Amino acid sequence: MAGSTLGSVTLGSSAPERLRDWYVSTLEPDETAMAGCLISLRFGTFHLLIEELPVADKSPETARTTLNFEVADASAVISRMQELGATWQKEPHYLEGSLFATTTDPDGNQVQVMQLGLAHK
């Protein structure tokens, strides 16, 4: 039996365009497209899908799930997030030569950016 591959995750949102715009502005996906009624943001081989659903404007439990983004220049991503008013769940910090920071997107989903150092690759 072949192993499983996680290829995407879907975020339900009451304001999918707002959420799309935040991810496009901060994390610069490789591709943005519509897949039927879903917004599709491709990061490498992974797809972040955003679907309009009748959900609360902001999740009350931000730490339930964390989307981890490995980036080439975490300082630049952190700066873009700060320009958009990021509230840090975990302030930008170095750990064993890697840079990490955790914030929430406009819907309250927890998002961590990381620039891995040689020790973590």
MOPAC internal coordinates of N, CA, C and O (Angstrom, degrees):
PM7 1SCF
backbone

  N    0.0000 0     0.00 0     0.00 0    0    0    0
  C    1.4542 1     0.00 0     0.00 0    1    0    0
  C    1.5188 1   108.65 1     0.00 0    2    1    0
  O    1.2310 1   120.61 1   -45.23 1    3    2    1
  N    1.3186 1   116.44 1   134.77 1    3    2    1
  C    1.4699 1   121.83 1   178.81 1    5    3    2
  C    1.5220 1   109.94 1   -74.48 1    6    5    3
  O    1.2310 1   120.94 1   -28.99 1    7    6    5
  N    1.3149 1   115.81 1   151.01 1    7    6    5
  C    1.4626 1   120.89 1   177.00 1    9    7    6
  C    1.5156 1   110.86 1   -72.82 1   10    9    7
  O    1.2310 1   121.09 1   -14.20 1   11   10    9
  N    1.2877 1   115.52 1   165.80 1   11   10    9
  C    1.4675 1   121.55 1   178.81 1   13   11   10
  C    1.5184 1   110.22 1   -90.12 1   14   13   11
  O    1.2310 1   121.01 1   -27.45 1   15   14   13
  N    1.3079 1   115.67 1   152.55 1   15   14   13
  C    1.4571 1   122.07 1   175.73 1   17   15   14
  C    1.5162 1   108.20 1  -126.79 1   18   17   15
  O    1.2310 1   120.55 1   -52.87 1   19   18   17
  N    1.3346 1   116.55 1   127.13 1   19   18   17
  C    1.4579 1   120.52 1   175.03 1   21   19   18
  C    1.5159 1   106.85 1   -85.53 1   22   21   19
  O    1.2310 1   120.40 1   -66.29 1   23   22   21
  N    1.3225 1   116.85 1   113.71 1   23   22   21
  C    1.4515 1   120.62 1  -175.57 1   25   23   22
  C    1.5091 1   115.18 1  -106.40 1   26   25   23
  O    1.2310 1   120.75 1   162.99 1   27   26   25
  N    1.3557 1   116.18 1   -17.01 1   27   26   25
  C    1.4575 1   118.23 1  -178.13 1   29   27   26
  C    1.5190 1   110.07 1  -161.41 1   30   29   27
  O    1.2310 1   122.08 1   -13.58 1   31   30   29
  N    1.3256 1   113.62 1   166.42 1   31   30   29
  C    1.4564 1   122.22 1   170.85 1   33   31   30
  C    1.5225 1   106.41 1  -140.02 1   34   33   31
  O    1.2310 1   120.38 1   -35.33 1   35   34   33
  N    1.3290 1   116.88 1   144.67 1   35   34   33
  C    1.4533 1   121.56 1   179.68 1   37   35   34
  C    1.5220 1   109.72 1  -110.00 1   38   37   35
  O    1.2310 1   121.15 1   -50.69 1   39   38   37
  N    1.3309 1   115.41 1   129.31 1   39   38   37
  C    1.4547 1   122.00 1   174.18 1   41   39   38
  C    1.5246 1   107.68 1  -104.11 1   42   41   39
  O    1.2310 1   120.72 1   -56.17 1   43   42   41
  N    1.3262 1   116.23 1   123.83 1   43   42   41
  C    1.4591 1   120.09 1   173.38 1   45   43   42
  C    1.5209 1   108.24 1   -83.53 1   46   45   43
  O    1.2310 1   120.38 1   -42.05 1   47   46   45
  N    1.3255 1   116.88 1   137.95 1   47   46   45
  C    1.4566 1   120.75 1  -176.12 1   49   47   46
  C    1.5210 1   111.08 1  -146.36 1   50   49   47
  O    1.2310 1   121.38 1   -34.83 1   51   50   49
  N    1.3385 1   114.97 1   145.17 1   51   50   49
  C    1.4592 1   119.73 1   173.33 1   53   51   50
  C    1.5307 1   110.66 1   -81.35 1   54   53   51
  O    1.2310 1   120.22 1   166.35 1   55   54   53
  N    1.3281 1   117.19 1   -13.65 1   55   54   53
  C    1.4744 1   122.83 1  -179.75 1   57   55   54
  C    1.5307 1   109.07 1  -138.56 1   58   57   55
  O    1.2310 1   120.16 1  -108.60 1   59   58   57
  N    1.3388 1   117.29 1    71.40 1   59   58   57
  C    1.4600 1   119.87 1  -173.93 1   61   59   58
  C    1.5280 1   114.85 1   -61.60 1   62   61   59
  O    1.2310 1   119.73 1   146.29 1   63   62   61
  N    1.3163 1   118.11 1   -33.71 1   63   62   61
  C    1.4654 1   119.93 1   179.95 1   65   63   62
  C    1.5291 1   110.90 1   -67.16 1   66   65   63
  O    1.2310 1   120.48 1   139.75 1   67   66   65
  N    1.3329 1   116.70 1   -40.25 1   67   66   65
  C    1.4697 1   121.46 1   177.52 1   69   67   66
  C    1.5313 1   109.80 1   -60.81 1   70   69   67
  O    1.2310 1   120.97 1   135.86 1   71   70   69
  N    1.3235 1   115.75 1   -44.14 1   71   70   69
  C    1.4550 1   120.64 1  -179.69 1   73   71   70
  C    1.5316 1   110.51 1   -65.82 1   74   73   71
  O    1.2310 1   120.52 1   135.68 1   75   74   73
  N    1.3275 1   116.61 1   -44.32 1   75   74   73
  C    1.4699 1   120.69 1   175.89 1   77   75   74
  C    1.5197 1   110.73 1   -56.41 1   78   77   75
  O    1.2310 1   120.49 1   131.69 1   79   78   77
  N    1.3197 1   116.67 1   -48.31 1   79   78   77
  C    1.4652 1   120.61 1  -177.27 1   81   79   78
  C    1.5248 1   111.39 1   -60.28 1   82   81   79
  O    1.2310 1   119.77 1   142.03 1   83   82   81
  N    1.3390 1   118.05 1   -37.97 1   83   82   81
  C    1.4624 1   121.22 1   179.30 1   85   83   82
  C    1.5289 1   110.55 1   -64.85 1   86   85   83
  O    1.2310 1   120.34 1   133.11 1   87   86   85
  N    1.3366 1   116.95 1   -46.89 1   87   86   85
  C    1.4726 1   119.82 1  -179.68 1   89   87   86
  C    1.5275 1   111.28 1   -66.09 1   90   89   87
  O    1.2310 1   120.13 1   141.33 1   91   90   89
  N    1.3144 1   117.36 1   -38.67 1   91   90   89
  C    1.4695 1   120.56 1   177.82 1   93   91   90
  C    1.5305 1   110.01 1   -64.93 1   94   93   91
  O    1.2310 1   119.97 1   136.79 1   95   94   93
  N    1.3259 1   117.66 1   -43.21 1   95   94   93
  C    1.4656 1   121.68 1  -178.26 1   97   95   94
  C    1.5206 1   113.08 1   -69.37 1   98   97   95
  O    1.2310 1   120.10 1   143.74 1   99   98   97
  N    1.3225 1   117.42 1   -36.26 1   99   98   97
  C    1.4606 1   119.49 1  -173.91 1  101   99   98
  C    1.5212 1   114.07 1   -94.75 1  102  101   99
  O    1.2310 1   119.88 1   139.42 1  103  102  101
  N    1.3183 1   117.84 1   -40.58 1  103  102  101
  C    1.4639 1   120.79 1  -171.31 1  105  103  102
  C    1.5237 1   114.68 1  -112.30 1  106  105  103
  O    1.2310 1   119.87 1   176.00 1  107  106  105
  N    1.3189 1   117.86 1    -4.00 1  107  106  105
  C    1.4634 1   123.33 1   172.81 1  109  107  106
  C    1.5330 1   113.47 1    46.62 1  110  109  107
  O    1.2310 1   120.38 1  -107.23 1  111  110  109
  N    1.3388 1   116.87 1    72.77 1  111  110  109
  C    1.4697 1   119.56 1   179.39 1  113  111  110
  C    1.5311 1   111.59 1   -61.03 1  114  113  111
  O    1.2310 1   121.44 1   -22.84 1  115  114  113
  N    1.3389 1   114.85 1   157.16 1  115  114  113
  C    1.4583 1   120.77 1   177.91 1  117  115  114
  C    1.5236 1   111.37 1   -67.99 1  118  117  115
  O    1.2310 1   120.56 1   150.56 1  119  118  117
  N    1.3240 1   116.54 1   -29.44 1  119  118  117
  C    1.4622 1   121.06 1  -177.88 1  121  119  118
  C    1.5210 1   109.44 1  -154.50 1  122  121  119
  O    1.2310 1   120.99 1   -37.79 1  123  122  121
  N    1.3280 1   115.72 1   142.21 1  123  122  121
  C    1.4595 1   122.75 1   174.46 1  125  123  122
  C    1.5219 1   107.01 1  -124.25 1  126  125  123
  O    1.2310 1   120.70 1   -50.15 1  127  126  125
  N    1.3322 1   116.28 1   129.85 1  127  126  125
  C    1.4573 1   119.47 1  -177.93 1  129  127  126
  C    1.5229 1   109.53 1  -151.63 1  130  129  127
  O    1.2310 1   121.53 1   -11.14 1  131  130  129
  N    1.3185 1   114.67 1   168.86 1  131  130  129
  C    1.4579 1   121.65 1   171.40 1  133  131  130
  C    1.5245 1   107.06 1  -104.27 1  134  133  131
  O    1.2310 1   120.85 1   -46.72 1  135  134  133
  N    1.3221 1   115.97 1   133.28 1  135  134  133
  C    1.4645 1   122.00 1   176.22 1  137  135  134
  C    1.5251 1   105.91 1  -121.68 1  138  137  135
  O    1.2310 1   121.01 1   -91.66 1  139  138  137
  N    1.3352 1   115.67 1    88.34 1  139  138  137
  C    1.4594 1   119.57 1  -172.47 1  141  139  138
  C    1.5201 1   108.55 1    67.84 1  142  141  139
  O    1.2310 1   120.20 1    57.58 1  143  142  141
  N    1.3282 1   117.21 1  -122.42 1  143  142  141
  C    1.4680 1   120.87 1   178.57 1  145  143  142
  C    1.5258 1   111.99 1   -94.06 1  146  145  143
  O    1.2310 1   120.08 1  -174.81 1  147  146  145
  N    1.3395 1   117.45 1     5.19 1  147  146  145
  C    1.4609 1   122.01 1  -179.76 1  149  147  146
  C    1.5206 1   111.25 1   -98.56 1  150  149  147
  O    1.2310 1   120.82 1   -39.14 1  151  150  149
  N    1.3135 1   116.04 1   140.86 1  151  150  149
  C    1.4600 1   121.28 1   168.47 1  153  151  150
  C    1.5164 1   105.55 1   -86.66 1  154  153  151
  O    1.2310 1   120.29 1   -48.82 1  155  154  153
  N    1.3158 1   117.05 1   131.18 1  155  154  153
  C    1.4549 1   121.91 1  -178.98 1  157  155  154
  C    1.5223 1   109.61 1  -117.16 1  158  157  155
  O    1.2310 1   120.80 1   -56.12 1  159  158  157
  N    1.3257 1   116.08 1   123.88 1  159  158  157
  C    1.4612 1   122.20 1   175.19 1  161  159  158
  C    1.5257 1   106.57 1  -115.91 1  162  161  159
  O    1.2310 1   120.51 1   -59.52 1  163  162  161
  N    1.3270 1   116.62 1   120.48 1  163  162  161
  C    1.4679 1   119.93 1  -178.76 1  165  163  162
  C    1.5119 1   109.91 1   -99.84 1  166  165  163
  O    1.2310 1   121.25 1   -53.30 1  167  166  165
  N    1.3195 1   115.22 1   126.70 1  167  166  165
  C    1.4626 1   123.90 1   174.93 1  169  167  166
  C    1.5230 1   105.58 1  -119.77 1  170  169  167
  O    1.2310 1   120.15 1   -77.73 1  171  170  169
  N    1.3340 1   117.32 1   102.27 1  171  170  169
  C    1.4628 1   119.51 1  -174.04 1  173  171  170
  C    1.5152 1   109.00 1    63.65 1  174  173  171
  O    1.2310 1   119.99 1    56.23 1  175  174  173
  N    1.3309 1   117.63 1  -123.77 1  175  174  173
  C    1.4669 1   120.76 1   178.83 1  177  175  174
  C    1.5281 1   111.87 1   -97.88 1  178  177  175
  O    1.2310 1   120.20 1   179.75 1  179  178  177
  N    1.3297 1   117.22 1    -0.25 1  179  178  177
  C    1.4656 1   122.07 1  -177.24 1  181  179  178
  C    1.5278 1   110.18 1   -97.93 1  182  181  179
  O    1.2310 1   120.68 1   -40.64 1  183  182  181
  N    1.3276 1   116.30 1   139.36 1  183  182  181
  C    1.4603 1   121.68 1   178.55 1  185  183  182
  C    1.5279 1   110.64 1  -112.71 1  186  185  183
  O    1.2310 1   121.04 1   -53.27 1  187  186  185
  N    1.3228 1   115.62 1   126.73 1  187  186  185
  C    1.4579 1   122.44 1   171.01 1  189  187  186
  C    1.5218 1   105.80 1   -97.32 1  190  189  187
  O    1.2310 1   120.56 1   -64.65 1  191  190  189
  N    1.3240 1   116.54 1   115.35 1  191  190  189
  C    1.4607 1   121.87 1  -178.21 1  193  191  190
  C    1.5224 1   108.77 1  -103.82 1  194  193  191
  O    1.2310 1   120.84 1   -39.10 1  195  194  193
  N    1.3089 1   116.00 1   140.90 1  195  194  193
  C    1.4646 1   121.63 1   179.64 1  197  195  194
  C    1.5242 1   107.83 1  -125.07 1  198  197  195
  O    1.2310 1   121.34 1   -53.88 1  199  198  197
  N    1.3287 1   115.05 1   126.12 1  199  198  197
  C    1.4619 1   121.00 1  -176.84 1  201  199  198
  C    1.5214 1   109.76 1  -125.32 1  202  201  199
  O    1.2310 1   120.92 1   -44.43 1  203  202  201
  N    1.3220 1   115.84 1   135.57 1  203  202  201
  C    1.4642 1   119.04 1   175.87 1  205  203  202
  C    1.5219 1   108.99 1   -73.17 1  206  205  203
  O    1.2310 1   121.32 1   -57.23 1  207  206  205
  N    1.3405 1   115.09 1   122.77 1  207  206  205
  C    1.4597 1   121.75 1   179.33 1  209  207  206
  C    1.5263 1   108.78 1  -137.69 1  210  209  207
  O    1.2310 1   120.17 1   -23.12 1  211  210  209
  N    1.3341 1   117.28 1   156.88 1  211  210  209
  C    1.4662 1   120.04 1   177.43 1  213  211  210
  C    1.5295 1   110.72 1   -79.20 1  214  213  211
  O    1.2310 1   121.20 1  -104.41 1  215  214  213
  N    1.3199 1   115.31 1    75.59 1  215  214  213
  C    1.4699 1   122.04 1  -179.47 1  217  215  214
  C    1.5259 1   108.97 1  -119.98 1  218  217  215
  O    1.2310 1   120.90 1   -12.21 1  219  218  217
  N    1.3270 1   115.89 1   167.79 1  219  218  217
  C    1.4654 1   120.59 1   177.32 1  221  219  218
  C    1.5286 1   109.57 1   -61.03 1  222  221  219
  O    1.2310 1   120.84 1   -27.18 1  223  222  221
  N    1.3273 1   116.00 1   152.82 1  223  222  221
  C    1.4622 1   120.34 1   179.55 1  225  223  222
  C    1.5159 1   112.89 1   -61.52 1  226  225  223
  O    1.2310 1   120.19 1   149.63 1  227  226  225
  N    1.3355 1   117.25 1   -30.37 1  227  226  225
  C    1.4591 1   121.31 1  -178.27 1  229  227  226
  C    1.5229 1   109.37 1  -143.55 1  230  229  227
  O    1.2310 1   120.90 1   -46.22 1  231  230  229
  N    1.3277 1   115.89 1   133.78 1  231  230  229
  C    1.4570 1   121.45 1   179.90 1  233  231  230
  C    1.5267 1   110.64 1   -69.66 1  234  233  231
  O    1.2310 1   119.63 1   -46.93 1  235  234  233
  N    1.3390 1   118.32 1   133.07 1  235  234  233
  C    1.4631 1   120.28 1   178.08 1  237  235  234
  C    1.5300 1   113.11 1   -79.27 1  238  237  235
  O    1.2310 1   119.75 1   165.54 1  239  238  237
  N    1.3349 1   118.08 1   -14.46 1  239  238  237
  C    1.4604 1   122.07 1  -176.93 1  241  239  238
  C    1.5247 1   110.26 1  -117.51 1  242  241  239
  O    1.2310 1   121.00 1  -103.76 1  243  242  241
  N    1.3082 1   115.69 1    76.24 1  243  242  241
  C    1.4669 1   119.91 1  -173.68 1  245  243  242
  C    1.5159 1   113.80 1   -66.06 1  246  245  243
  O    1.2310 1   119.22 1   151.83 1  247  246  245
  N    1.3169 1   119.08 1   -28.17 1  247  246  245
  C    1.4602 1   120.82 1  -174.62 1  249  247  246
  C    1.5271 1   113.45 1   -85.74 1  250  249  247
  O    1.2310 1   119.92 1   178.98 1  251  250  249
  N    1.3200 1   117.76 1    -1.02 1  251  250  249
  C    1.4648 1   119.76 1  -178.01 1  253  251  250
  C    1.5267 1   111.67 1   -61.81 1  254  253  251
  O    1.2310 1   120.25 1   140.59 1  255  254  253
  N    1.3170 1   117.13 1   -39.41 1  255  254  253
  C    1.4602 1   122.59 1  -179.54 1  257  255  254
  C    1.5173 1   108.79 1  -136.58 1  258  257  255
  O    1.2310 1   120.41 1   -40.32 1  259  258  257
  N    1.3208 1   116.83 1   139.68 1  259  258  257
  C    1.4569 1   121.19 1   175.73 1  261  259  258
  C    1.5227 1   108.76 1  -124.21 1  262  261  259
  O    1.2310 1   121.00 1   -53.11 1  263  262  261
  N    1.3331 1   115.69 1   126.89 1  263  262  261
  C    1.4578 1   120.99 1   173.07 1  265  263  262
  C    1.5253 1   107.12 1   -90.24 1  266  265  263
  O    1.2310 1   120.14 1   -59.62 1  267  266  265
  N    1.3266 1   117.35 1   120.38 1  267  266  265
  C    1.4567 1   122.53 1  -178.41 1  269  267  266
  C    1.5187 1   110.15 1  -100.70 1  270  269  267
  O    1.2310 1   120.84 1   -55.69 1  271  270  269
  N    1.3250 1   116.01 1   124.31 1  271  270  269
  C    1.4583 1   121.97 1   179.12 1  273  271  270
  C    1.5194 1   109.22 1  -116.09 1  274  273  271
  O    1.2310 1   120.48 1   -62.95 1  275  274  273
  N    1.3354 1   116.69 1   117.05 1  275  274  273
  C    1.4545 1   121.17 1   172.08 1  277  275  274
  C    1.5238 1   106.56 1   -84.19 1  278  277  275
  O    1.2310 1   120.66 1   -55.30 1  279  278  277
  N    1.3330 1   116.35 1   124.70 1  279  278  277
  C    1.4583 1   121.61 1  -176.17 1  281  279  278
  C    1.5250 1   110.18 1  -125.72 1  282  281  279
  O    1.2310 1   120.81 1   -23.38 1  283  282  281
  N    1.3164 1   116.06 1   156.62 1  283  282  281
  C    1.4650 1   121.32 1   179.67 1  285  283  282
  C    1.5195 1   111.98 1   -77.45 1  286  285  283
  O    1.2310 1   120.16 1   148.95 1  287  286  285
  N    1.3553 1   117.30 1   -31.05 1  287  286  285
  C    1.4624 1   121.31 1  -177.47 1  289  287  286
  C    1.5296 1   109.17 1  -136.11 1  290  289  287
  O    1.2310 1   120.68 1   -95.41 1  291  290  289
  N    1.3212 1   116.31 1    84.59 1  291  290  289
  C    1.4615 1   120.93 1  -177.23 1  293  291  290
  C    1.5190 1   112.21 1   -62.24 1  294  293  291
  O    1.2310 1   120.01 1   145.49 1  295  294  293
  N    1.3204 1   117.59 1   -34.51 1  295  294  293
  C    1.4664 1   119.93 1   179.51 1  297  295  294
  C    1.5207 1   111.15 1   -60.00 1  298  297  295
  O    1.2310 1   120.04 1   138.69 1  299  298  297
  N    1.3276 1   117.52 1   -41.31 1  299  298  297
  C    1.4659 1   121.54 1   179.31 1  301  299  298
  C    1.5289 1   110.70 1   -66.63 1  302  301  299
  O    1.2310 1   120.02 1   137.23 1  303  302  301
  N    1.3380 1   117.57 1   -42.77 1  303  302  301
  C    1.4607 1   121.00 1   179.14 1  305  303  302
  C    1.5292 1   110.06 1   -64.93 1  306  305  303
  O    1.2310 1   120.52 1   136.56 1  307  306  305
  N    1.3260 1   116.62 1   -43.44 1  307  306  305
  C    1.4581 1   121.24 1   178.65 1  309  307  306
  C    1.5255 1   110.25 1   -60.34 1  310  309  307
  O    1.2310 1   120.00 1   138.58 1  311  310  309
  N    1.3244 1   117.61 1   -41.42 1  311  310  309
  C    1.4704 1   121.16 1   178.00 1  313  311  310
  C    1.5222 1   111.35 1   -61.88 1  314  313  311
  O    1.2310 1   120.23 1   135.84 1  315  314  313
  N    1.3426 1   117.18 1   -44.16 1  315  314  313
  C    1.4685 1   120.09 1   178.82 1  317  315  314
  C    1.5206 1   110.49 1   -63.16 1  318  317  315
  O    1.2310 1   120.69 1   139.42 1  319  318  317
  N    1.3302 1   116.29 1   -40.58 1  319  318  317
  C    1.4672 1   119.74 1   178.89 1  321  319  318
  C    1.5263 1   110.72 1   -64.56 1  322  321  319
  O    1.2310 1   120.20 1   139.17 1  323  322  321
  N    1.3265 1   117.21 1   -40.83 1  323  322  321
  C    1.4656 1   120.62 1   178.44 1  325  323  322
  C    1.5267 1   110.83 1   -63.77 1  326  325  323
  O    1.2310 1   120.07 1   140.03 1  327  326  325
  N    1.3367 1   117.47 1   -39.97 1  327  326  325
  C    1.4654 1   120.98 1   178.12 1  329  327  326
  C    1.5251 1   111.22 1   -60.50 1  330  329  327
  O    1.2310 1   120.43 1   150.57 1  331  330  329
  N    1.3306 1   116.78 1   -29.43 1  331  330  329
  C    1.4653 1   121.50 1   179.49 1  333  331  330
  C    1.5259 1   112.23 1   -92.56 1  334  333  331
  O    1.2310 1   120.58 1  -170.12 1  335  334  333
  N    1.3447 1   116.50 1     9.88 1  335  334  333
  C    1.4628 1   120.75 1   173.53 1  337  335  334
  C    1.5090 1   115.64 1    87.21 1  338  337  335
  O    1.2310 1   119.68 1  -150.39 1  339  338  337
  N    1.3245 1   118.22 1    29.61 1  339  338  337
  C    1.4600 1   121.29 1  -179.01 1  341  339  338
  C    1.5227 1   111.80 1   -55.74 1  342  341  339
  O    1.2310 1   121.57 1   -42.30 1  343  342  341
  N    1.3085 1   114.60 1   137.70 1  343  342  341
  C    1.4575 1   122.74 1   169.36 1  345  343  342
  C    1.5228 1   105.31 1  -107.76 1  346  345  343
  O    1.2310 1   120.57 1   -59.16 1  347  346  345
  N    1.3112 1   116.51 1   120.84 1  347  346  345
  C    1.4616 1   120.20 1  -173.17 1  349  347  346
  C    1.5201 1   111.36 1   -82.58 1  350  349  347
  O    1.2310 1   120.88 1   -53.21 1  351  350  349
  N    1.3199 1   115.92 1   126.79 1  351  350  349
  C    1.4610 1   122.49 1   170.38 1  353  351  350
  C    1.5326 1   108.18 1   -77.53 1  354  353  351
  O    1.2310 1   121.24 1   140.79 1  355  354  353
  N    1.3308 1   115.23 1   -39.21 1  355  354  353
  C    1.4685 1   123.53 1   172.74 1  357  355  354
  C    1.5168 1   105.97 1  -134.98 1  358  357  355
  O    1.2310 1   120.59 1   -64.59 1  359  358  357
  N    1.3111 1   116.48 1   115.41 1  359  358  357
  C    1.4648 1   122.59 1  -179.25 1  361  359  358
  C    1.5348 1   110.44 1   -54.59 1  362  361  359
  O    1.2310 1   120.03 1   -29.61 1  363  362  361
  N    1.3298 1   117.54 1   150.39 1  363  362  361
  C    1.4607 1   119.56 1   174.84 1  365  363  362
  C    1.5321 1   110.21 1   -52.96 1  366  365  363
  O    1.2310 1   121.19 1   -49.16 1  367  366  365
  N    1.3220 1   115.33 1   130.84 1  367  366  365
  C    1.4623 1   120.03 1  -178.68 1  369  367  366
  C    1.5265 1   110.67 1  -153.59 1  370  369  367
  O    1.2310 1   121.46 1   -24.46 1  371  370  369
  N    1.3197 1   114.81 1   155.54 1  371  370  369
  C    1.4581 1   121.43 1   176.41 1  373  371  370
  C    1.5162 1   109.35 1   -97.52 1  374  373  371
  O    1.2310 1   121.07 1   -38.64 1  375  374  373
  N    1.3193 1   115.57 1   141.36 1  375  374  373
  C    1.4490 1   122.34 1   175.20 1  377  375  374
  C    1.5252 1   107.03 1  -140.39 1  378  377  375
  O    1.2310 1   120.95 1   -65.70 1  379  378  377
  N    1.3055 1   115.79 1   114.30 1  379  378  377
  C    1.4600 1   122.33 1   178.94 1  381  379  378
  C    1.5297 1   111.78 1    50.34 1  382  381  379
  O    1.2310 1   120.49 1  -135.93 1  383  382  381
  N    1.3271 1   116.67 1    44.07 1  383  382  381
  C    1.4506 1   121.80 1   175.86 1  385  383  382
  C    1.5198 1   115.90 1    83.90 1  386  385  383
  O    1.2310 1   119.89 1  -177.95 1  387  386  385
  N    1.3231 1   117.81 1     2.05 1  387  386  385
  C    1.4650 1   121.60 1   178.18 1  389  387  386
  C    1.5266 1   108.54 1  -112.40 1  390  389  387
  O    1.2310 1   120.89 1   -32.88 1  391  390  389
  N    1.3447 1   115.91 1   147.12 1  391  390  389
  C    1.4623 1   121.88 1  -179.59 1  393  391  390
  C    1.5180 1   109.43 1  -103.82 1  394  393  391
  O    1.2310 1   120.68 1   -50.73 1  395  394  393
  N    1.3362 1   116.31 1   129.27 1  395  394  393
  C    1.4628 1   123.54 1  -179.06 1  397  395  394
  C    1.5315 1   109.77 1  -128.72 1  398  397  395
  O    1.2310 1   120.54 1   -30.22 1  399  398  397
  N    1.3290 1   116.58 1   149.78 1  399  398  397
  C    1.4587 1   122.77 1   171.64 1  401  399  398
  C    1.5267 1   107.51 1  -156.62 1  402  401  399
  O    1.2310 1   120.38 1   -37.25 1  403  402  401
  N    1.3318 1   116.87 1   142.75 1  403  402  401
  C    1.4538 1   120.55 1  -178.79 1  405  403  402
  C    1.5262 1   109.42 1  -129.73 1  406  405  403
  O    1.2310 1   121.11 1   -50.95 1  407  406  405
  N    1.3341 1   115.48 1   129.05 1  407  406  405
  C    1.4574 1   123.08 1   178.98 1  409  407  406
  C    1.5229 1   108.18 1  -134.40 1  410  409  407
  O    1.2310 1   120.43 1    10.75 1  411  410  409
  N    1.3176 1   116.78 1  -169.25 1  411  410  409
  C    1.4604 1   120.76 1   172.29 1  413  411  410
  C    1.5215 1   108.97 1  -124.87 1  414  413  411
  O    1.2310 1   121.37 1   -30.95 1  415  414  413
  N    1.3309 1   114.99 1   149.05 1  415  414  413
  C    1.4601 1   119.60 1   174.75 1  417  415  414
  C    1.5333 1   108.39 1   -78.29 1  418  417  415
  O    1.2310 1   119.14 1    -2.76 1  419  418  417
  N    1.3222 1   119.25 1   177.24 1  419  418  417
  C    1.4713 1   120.75 1  -177.25 1  421  419  418
  C    1.5272 1   114.96 1   -59.82 1  422  421  419
  O    1.2310 1   119.94 1   158.22 1  423  422  421
  N    1.3407 1   117.71 1   -21.78 1  423  422  421
  C    1.4606 1   121.18 1   178.78 1  425  423  422
  C    1.5249 1   112.48 1   -92.51 1  426  425  423
  O    1.2310 1   120.08 1   178.12 1  427  426  425
  N    1.3258 1   117.46 1    -1.88 1  427  426  425
  C    1.4605 1   121.08 1   178.74 1  429  427  426
  C    1.5110 1   114.99 1    93.38 1  430  429  427
  O    1.2310 1   119.79 1  -172.93 1  431  430  429
  N    1.3435 1   118.00 1     7.07 1  431  430  429
  C    1.4605 1   120.38 1   175.45 1  433  431  430
  C    1.5211 1   108.80 1   -75.11 1  434  433  431
  O    1.2310 1   120.23 1   -45.07 1  435  434  433
  N    1.3225 1   117.16 1   134.93 1  435  434  433
  C    1.4539 1   120.70 1  -178.81 1  437  435  434
  C    1.5270 1   110.13 1   -76.37 1  438  437  435
  O    1.2310 1   120.71 1   -47.35 1  439  438  437
  N    1.3405 1   116.25 1   132.65 1  439  438  437
  C    1.4611 1   123.14 1  -177.07 1  441  439  438
  C    1.5227 1   108.30 1  -128.99 1  442  441  439
  O    1.2310 1   120.76 1   -55.67 1  443  442  441
  N    1.3260 1   116.16 1   124.33 1  443  442  441
  C    1.4650 1   120.87 1   177.26 1  445  443  442
  C    1.5212 1   108.57 1  -113.15 1  446  445  443
  O    1.2310 1   120.97 1   -47.59 1  447  446  445
  N    1.3224 1   115.76 1   132.41 1  447  446  445
  C    1.4627 1   120.43 1   172.26 1  449  447  446
  C    1.5166 1   107.24 1  -107.84 1  450  449  447
  O    1.2310 1   121.71 1   -35.36 1  451  450  449
  N    1.3191 1   114.34 1   144.64 1  451  450  449
  C    1.4523 1   119.40 1  -179.10 1  453  451  450
  C    1.5180 1   110.12 1  -145.56 1  454  453  451
  O    1.2310 1   121.70 1   -44.35 1  455  454  453
  N    1.3092 1   114.35 1   135.65 1  455  454  453
  C    1.4640 1   121.27 1   172.44 1  457  455  454
  C    1.5224 1   104.77 1  -114.32 1  458  457  455
  O    1.2310 1   121.67 1   -75.31 1  459  458  457
  N    1.3238 1   114.42 1   104.69 1  459  458  457
  C    1.4489 1   118.85 1  -173.74 1  461  459  458
  C    1.5176 1   111.94 1   -76.64 1  462  461  459
  O    1.2310 1   121.31 1   -44.85 1  463  462  461
  N    1.3187 1   115.09 1   135.15 1  463  462  461
  C    1.4532 1   121.69 1   174.92 1  465  463  462
  C    1.5278 1   109.61 1   -82.43 1  466  465  463
  O    1.2310 1   120.44 1    -4.38 1  467  466  465
  N    1.3120 1   116.76 1   175.62 1  467  466  465
  C    1.4604 1   121.23 1  -177.23 1  469  467  466
  C    1.5200 1   112.57 1   -58.85 1  470  469  467
  O    1.2310 1   119.44 1   146.63 1  471  470  469
  N    1.3210 1   118.68 1   -33.37 1  471  470  469
  C    1.4569 1   121.45 1  -178.82 1  473  471  470
  C    1.5264 1   112.80 1   -64.42 1  474  473  471
  O    1.2310 1   120.04 1   156.35 1  475  474  473
  N    1.3427 1   117.53 1   -23.65 1  475  474  473
  C    1.4657 1   121.55 1  -177.48 1  477  475  474
  C    1.5277 1   113.48 1  -100.67 1  478  477  475
  O    1.2310 1   119.98 1   177.81 1  479  478  477
  N    1.3133 1   117.64 1    -2.19 1  479  478  477
  C    1.4777 1   119.23 1  -176.50 1  481  479  478
  C    1.5016 1   111.68 1   -92.60 1  482  481  479
  O    1.2310 1   120.10 1   180.00 1  483  482  481

